[in-house]
Amino acid sequence: MTESKTQPKRAGFFKRLAAMVYDVLVATAVAMCAALVIIITLLILYETNVIPHTGGMLFNDFIQQSLLYTSIIQAWVLLWVIGFFLYFWKNGGQTLGMRAWRLRMYSLTDKPVGYGRLLLRMISAFGGLGTLLVLLDFKHKLALQDRISQIEVLSLSKEDNHHRSW
């Protein structure tokens, strides 16, 4: 981080919430694009009889009745959404929503932030519910995922939010 006149403070609940809303919109777009790719791929495989099926069944009906293929689609989309967050957290410490709201993650320890800690952070956030702890923790402003992963979220000034690491 560059030298600034004021030391960054931990992010409050409402700023985190705004960044989460922004990130949910971006993650939804990522999920939709990932779903489009896998569904078109499966459609091509279905129509060329690479995926065995009985004739006369429409592709939509086939996919909806197949637990295997719906699970493959869901797993594919989930991997892309998880990859979205892990990539941006690892490369720059900010997702697009965090960047827009000038938030950034920093390690509370001297250990480097690896994919394992970031995945632990994602799981321990419980879909954003862990952030509610910030409302109760007036003094430290640490969410559940901050405490478990030992990664804090700081609110940056305009000068500190330079994005050079992107």
N, C-alpha and C positions, 0 to 999 in steps of 0.2 A: 504494500500500500504506500502511496506517496505521502510525503509530509504535508499535513494540513494544520490549520490554526487550532481546530478543536478535535478532540479525541472522539472517534465514532462511538455512539451509544447503542446499546442493544435495542433491537426493533420492538415496537409495541404491538399489541394485538391487532389493531385496526389496519395498520400498514401491512402486516403479515397477511391479514385477511384479504386486502385489496390485491396483493400479489398472487395469492392463491386463486382468487376468482379469475384473474388474467391468465394464470397458468392452466386452469381447468379449461378455459376456452381454447388455448393453444393445444393442450393435450387431446382435446376432443377432435380437433382438426387432424392431428397426427393419427389418432385412432381411426378416423374415417378414411384417411388415405391408406393406412395399412390394411384396413378391411377391404377396401376397393381392390387393392393389389391381390390379396389372397383369394377373394371371391372370383375375380376375373381369371386367375390362374386355375382355380378349381373348375370353373365353367368351361374353360378350354379343355382341360383334362377330361371332363365329363362328356363334352360334345365329341371328342375324338376317341371315345371309348377306352382311354387309358385308365379311367376309374370305372370299374365294372358296374353295370346297372342293367335293370330290366327296361326294355323299350317302352315308350309311352309315358314314362313318368317325367314331369317337368323338373328342371334343375332346382327350382325353389323348394318344391315338395321333397325332393331327394335330400337336400341339405337339411331341411327342418326335421326330417325323420331320422337322420343319421347322427347319433351321439358322437361318433368319431369325428366327423367333419365339422360339426358345430364346435366341438372341443378344440380342434386344430385352429379354427378361425379365432376363437376366443383367446387361446394361448398366444397366437401370432400377434394379435392386437395388443394384448397385455405386455408382451415382450417389447414391442415398439414404444409403448407409453413409458414403461420402466426405463428403457434405453434413453428416451428423451430426457427424463429427469436426471439420470445418472451421468449422461454425457455433459449436460450443461453444468451440473454441480461439480463434476470433476475438472472440467475445462473452464475455469473462470470463477467458480463458486457462486454463480447466479443463473437462474432460469430467466426466460424472457420477462416474466412477470416481476421477478426480483430486480432485474435490470431497470425496468420501467419505474419501479417504486424505490430505486436506489437502496436495495438491500443486498447484502452479500454474506456468505457463510465463511467462518474462520474456525480453525481448530482451537479448542480450549486447552489442548495439550501440545507438547512438542512433537507428537507423532504426526506423520503426514496423513492427509485425508485420502484414504484409498476407497476402492469400490465396495469393500466389505463394510466399512463404517457408513458409507452412503446408503447402502442397501439396508443396513440396520436402522438408519435414520428414517428411511422411507417406510419400513414396516412398523416402526414404533410410533409413527405419526398417526396411525389408525385413520387414514383418510382425512387428515386435518384436525381430528378431534383432540389430538395431543397439544395443539396450539392453544386450546382453552385454558391450559395451565398458566399461560402468560397473564391472564386476567386475575388469577389468584396470587401470583408471585410478583407483587409490586416492586420489591427490592431488586431482584435479579433479572426479571423478565426472561426467564428460561422456559421453553416449552418442554413437554415430555421428551420429544425426539432430540432436543438439544442436550438434555441431561443424559440420556441413554447413549447417544453417539459421541458425546463430548465435542459437539460442534455448535457454535453460537451463530446467531444471525444479527448482524450489525446494520444500523441505518447510516448510510454514507452521505457525505456532502456531495455537491455537484462536482467538485474538484477530484474527490476520491473515487468517483464513479466513472473512471476514464475508459474502461473496457480495453486496456492495452493487452490483457492476457487472452482476449478473444481472438 
